[in-house]
């Protein structure tokens, strides 16, 4: 399918205009746009600006408050909580990570929980926020039911990403892990549906419990956990730390970003850690450089041309898309421009 290229600056401006026209403050609109565009730049197209139509639908349905301001409560010197008040997840999570990093810069570690939130996009953009401040981090969230517990057949756990990161060495890339506990992120199913593509077998089951390559049928059924009971247990872990502990929805109670039945009730769990707590920063960076080199220079298995450090492929994709633009298919651009027409803001600029 032919693709259209868009400059990242134009994608960012487009999203900001849509959100501001929908009642979102300029500062919050910029944060939401940053996270979505960064996902597209990194090749995580399932969490990019094509999420905007679902976000706007939730605003129109009155189940997401575009004007909500997250509030911060200090619990202990090293622990805080953000209440998102059913606003966008991105500004609340951004505040949480900023707070965690500030606390960690003084005390070595900062832990911030977020409650009453919504979808915050790609977890890696929060990890990068910490990396850019020279911090290690953990980013957890729970999400709407999509995954059965091991041995079950109905949706109960979310396909909730597990993310963490650490600054790199002087001559190496940072470590950035962002993965779902399922074989594939559910957003990839929505992406395949948008683009009229099939999904690989082994990703999901339909409503009758059969393997399917049809994304529409997959969305009626369940995602499959990676590693069987291991992926299922990781999904439960996300619910414990993000939902149960924070006071947010849990045990199947989270409402997803494509659902209009009520507030999201999403919870997040964010930790920032100073990397020089046990060794000097210079030694930490030296050791990270050694780790990076050992990983990427490992003996390659047959048929493998290159070994990548976690997050490196996405960083290389970002470098390419910053130069050549972000690719979207025509149907995606048309759906975004329909939102622009409805809100009477400029359409998405496409490179000639």
C-alpha positions in Angstrom: 0.0 0.0 0.0 1.4 3.4 -1.0 2.5 5.7 1.8 2.5 9.4 2.3 5.3 11.2 4.2 4.7 13.9 6.8 7.4 16.0 8.6 7.3 15.4 12.3 7.0 19.1 13.0 3.8 19.2 10.8 2.4 16.1 12.5 3.0 17.7 15.9 1.4 21.0 14.9 -1.6 19.2 13.4 -2.3 17.2 16.6 -1.9 20.3 18.8 -4.4 22.2 16.6 -6.9 19.3 16.8 -6.6 19.1 20.6 -6.8 22.8 21.2 -10.0 23.0 19.1 -11.4 20.2 21.3 -10.8 22.1 24.5 -7.4 20.9 25.5 -4.9 23.5 26.9 -2.0 24.4 24.7 0.5 22.9 27.2 -1.3 19.6 27.5 -1.9 19.5 23.7 1.9 19.8 23.2 2.6 17.0 25.6 0.1 14.6 24.0 1.4 15.5 20.6 5.0 14.9 21.6 4.3 11.4 22.8 2.2 10.4 19.8 4.7 11.9 17.2 7.6 10.3 19.0 5.9 6.9 18.7 5.6 7.5 14.9 9.2 8.6 14.6 10.3 5.5 16.4 8.3 3.2 14.2 5.7 2.4 16.9 2.9 3.3 14.5 0.3 1.5 16.7 0.7 4.3 19.3 1.2 7.3 17.0 -1.1 10.2 15.8 -3.6 7.7 14.4 -4.8 7.4 18.1 -6.2 10.9 17.8 -9.6 10.0 16.3 -10.3 7.6 19.3 -9.2 10.3 21.8 -11.5 12.9 20.2 -14.4 10.4 20.1 -14.0 9.9 23.9 -14.0 13.7 24.4 -17.2 14.0 22.3 -18.8 11.2 24.3 -18.1 13.0 27.5 -16.0 10.1 29.0 -12.6 12.0 28.8 -12.2 15.4 30.3 -10.1 17.6 27.9 -9.8 20.4 30.5 -8.7 18.2 33.5 -5.6 19.3 35.3 -3.6 16.6 37.1 -2.8 17.3 40.8 0.2 16.1 42.7 0.2 14.9 46.3 3.4 14.2 48.2 3.1 11.0 50.2 6.6 10.7 51.6 9.9 12.5 50.7 10.4 9.9 47.9 6.9 8.9 47.0 4.1 11.0 45.4 0.8 10.4 43.6 -0.8 12.2 40.6 -4.5 12.3 40.2 -5.3 12.7 36.5 -9.0 13.5 37.2 -10.0 11.6 34.0 -7.9 13.8 31.8 -5.4 12.7 29.2 -2.9 10.2 30.4 0.1 11.9 28.8 0.2 15.1 30.8 -0.4 13.1 34.1 2.3 10.6 33.3 4.7 13.4 32.1 4.2 15.1 35.5 4.7 11.9 37.3 8.0 11.2 35.6 9.2 14.7 36.0 8.4 14.5 39.7 10.1 11.1 40.1 13.3 12.4 38.4 13.4 15.5 40.6 12.9 13.4 43.7 15.6 10.9 42.6 18.1 13.7 41.9 18.0 14.4 45.7 17.2 11.1 47.3 18.4 8.6 44.7 15.0 7.2 43.9 11.6 8.6 43.2 8.3 6.7 43.0 5.1 8.2 41.6 1.8 6.5 41.2 -0.9 7.9 38.9 -4.7 7.2 39.3 -7.9 8.1 37.4 -5.9 8.4 34.2 -6.3 7.4 30.5 -4.1 5.9 27.7 -0.7 7.7 27.8 0.6 6.4 24.4 4.0 4.7 24.0 5.8 4.0 27.3 9.2 4.5 25.7 8.6 8.3 25.5 8.4 8.4 29.3 11.5 6.3 29.6 13.3 8.7 27.3 12.2 11.6 29.5 14.1 10.0 32.3 17.1 9.0 30.1 17.4 12.6 28.9 17.8 13.6 32.6 20.4 11.0 33.1 18.1 8.7 35.1 17.2 5.0 35.0 13.5 4.3 35.1 10.6 1.8 35.3 7.3 2.6 33.7 4.2 0.4 34.2 0.6 0.9 33.3 -2.5 -1.2 33.3 -5.0 -1.3 30.5 -8.4 -2.5 29.3 -9.2 -6.3 29.2 -7.7 -8.0 26.2 -5.8 -11.0 27.5 -7.0 -14.1 29.3 -5.3 -15.3 32.4 -3.4 -18.5 31.8 -6.0 -21.3 31.5 -8.8 -18.9 30.9 -10.6 -18.0 27.7 -12.2 -14.6 28.4 -10.7 -11.1 28.4 -9.6 -10.0 31.9 -6.0 -8.6 31.9 -4.8 -5.7 29.8 -2.0 -5.9 27.2 -0.1 -3.6 29.5 3.4 -2.5 28.5 6.4 -3.1 30.6 9.1 -0.4 30.1 12.4 0.5 31.6 15.5 2.3 30.6 19.0 3.5 31.5 21.5 6.0 30.0 24.0 4.6 27.7 27.8 4.6 27.8 29.9 7.4 26.3 30.0 5.7 22.9 26.8 3.6 23.1 23.1 4.0 22.8 20.8 4.0 25.9 19.0 0.9 27.0 15.2 1.3 26.3 12.9 -1.6 26.7 9.2 -1.2 25.9 7.2 -4.4 25.4 3.7 -5.9 25.9 3.2 -9.1 27.9 1.3 -10.4 24.8 2.8 -11.8 21.6 1.9 -8.5 20.0 0.6 -5.1 21.3 -3.2 -4.7 20.8 -2.5 -1.4 19.0 -0.9 -3.4 16.2 -4.3 -5.2 15.7 -6.0 -1.8 15.3 -3.2 -0.7 12.9 -3.8 -3.7 10.7 -7.5 -3.1 10.7 -7.0 0.6 9.6 -4.7 -0.5 6.8 -6.8 -3.5 5.6 -4.0 -5.9 6.5 -4.0 -9.4 8.0 -2.3 -10.2 11.2 0.1 -13.1 11.8 -1.2 -16.4 13.2 -0.4 -16.8 16.8 -1.2 -13.2 17.8 -4.8 -13.6 18.8 -7.9 -15.8 19.0 -11.4 -14.9 17.7 -14.5 -14.9 19.9 -14.8 -18.7 19.4 -11.3 -19.3 20.6 -9.8 -20.0 17.1 -6.6 -18.6 15.7 -7.4 -15.8 13.3 -5.6 -13.6 10.8 -8.5 -11.2 10.6 -7.9 -8.1 12.9 -11.6 -7.4 13.2 -12.2 -10.9 14.5 -9.2 -10.7 16.8 -10.6 -7.6 18.4 -13.7 -9.6 19.3 -11.6 -12.3 20.9 -8.4 -12.3 23.0 -4.8 -11.5 22.6 -2.3 -14.4 23.3 0.2 -14.0 26.1 3.9 -14.3 25.2 5.5 -17.3 26.8 2.2 -18.8 27.9 1.8 -18.4 31.7 4.8 -16.1 31.9 3.1 -13.4 29.8 -0.1 -13.9 31.7 1.7 -13.4 35.1 3.4 -10.2 33.8 0.0 -8.8 32.9 -1.3 -9.5 36.4 1.8 -7.8 37.8 1.0 -4.7 35.8 -2.5 -4.7 37.4 -1.0 -5.1 40.9 1.4 -2.2 40.7 -0.6 0.1 38.4 -4.2 -0.6 39.4 -4.5 -2.2 42.8 -1.8 -0.1 44.4 -2.8 3.3 42.9 -6.5 3.1 43.7 -7.4 3.0 40.0 -9.5 0.5 38.1 -8.2 -3.1 38.0 -9.2 -6.8 37.4 -10.9 -6.0 34.1 -12.3 -2.6 35.1 -10.2 -0.4 32.9 -12.0 1.1 29.9 -10.0 1.2 26.7 -9.1 4.2 24.5 -11.5 2.9 21.7 -14.4 2.4 24.1 -17.0 5.1 24.8 -18.8 3.5 27.7 -17.1 5.4 30.5 -13.9 6.9 32.1 -10.7 5.0 31.5 -9.7 4.5 35.2 -6.2 3.7 34.1 -3.3 3.5 36.7 0.4 4.1 36.1 3.5 3.2 38.2 6.6 5.2 37.6 10.1 5.0 39.2 13.2 7.1 38.5 16.6 6.0 39.8 20.0 7.7 39.9 22.4 5.5 38.1 25.4 6.4 40.3 24.0 5.1 43.6 26.5 2.2 43.9 29.3 3.1 41.4 30.4 6.5 40.1 28.6 7.9 37.1 31.8 7.6 35.1 32.0 3.9 35.9 28.4 3.3 35.3 28.7 4.8 31.8 31.8 2.8 31.1 30.1 -0.4 32.2 27.0 0.4 30.0 29.4 0.9 27.1 30.9 -2.6 27.7 27.5 -4.2 28.0 26.4 -2.5 24.7 29.5 -3.7 22.9 29.2 -7.2 24.2 25.6 -7.4 23.1 25.9 -6.0 19.6 29.2 -7.9 18.9 27.9 -11.3 20.1 28.4 -14.2 17.8 25.5 -14.2 15.4 23.2 -17.1 14.7 22.8 -18.3 11.2 20.9 -15.9 9.0 21.3 -12.9 11.4 23.0 -9.9 9.9 23.1 -7.7 12.9 22.4 -7.8 16.6 20.7 -4.7 18.2 20.6 -3.4 21.7 17.1 -3.0 23.1 15.6 0.2 21.7 18.3 0.6 19.0 16.1 -0.3 16.1 13.6 2.3 17.1 16.4 4.9 17.5 17.6 4.1 14.0 14.1 4.4 12.6 13.7 7.7 14.3 16.9 9.0 12.7 15.6 8.0 9.2 12.1 9.5 9.8 13.5 12.7 11.1 15.2 13.1 7.8 12.7 11.6 5.3 9.3 12.1 7.1 6.9 9.8 8.8 5.0 7.3 6.5 1.2 7.0 6.7 -1.2 5.3 4.4 -4.0 7.3 2.6 -6.8 5.9 4.7 -5.0 7.1 7.9 -4.5 10.5 6.5 -8.1 10.7 5.3 -9.4 9.8 8.8 -7.2 12.4 10.4 -8.2 15.1 7.9 -11.9 14.2 8.5 -11.3 15.2 12.2 -9.6 18.4 11.0 -12.5 19.3 8.8 -15.0 18.6 11.6 -13.1 20.9 14.0 -12.3 23.4 11.2 -8.5 23.3 11.7 -5.9 23.0 8.9 -5.5 19.6 7.3 -2.4 17.5 7.8 0.5 18.7 5.5 1.8 15.9 3.3 5.2 16.0 1.6 5.1 16.3 -2.2 
